Amino acid sequence: MDVLDILRRQAGRFQCPRCGQSLADCQLEMVTHHDDQSLVKVTCAHCQDTRLIAVAFAAETETEAPVIDVRDEPGENLGVPISTDDVLDIRLALAGHTGDLKSLLP
């Protein structure tokens, strides 16, 4: 499977986060590739903004995906998994934050 070819075919569906133009003509460069995971450098053809993206391809399988335990402390309740909405809510909340990092922590 050629990861860069797949990304080139899909790039037009995405917009540059900096200038908002289509990434259809972006430059793609493979930084690293291991198994089904890749790190790709994407450069916008319009504004030359460069980003690194992590790409993971899931193989079709009949087994369940492994659960990764990301507890901070042993014995701490893991609770509900973080959703995409949770990440977006945090991003919006932090966008207006004017203090330092210490003021965010209890």
Beta strands, then each sheet from edge to edge (+ up, - down):
strand 1: 27-34
strand 2: 37-43
strand 3: 50-56
sheet 1: 1+ 2- 3+
end
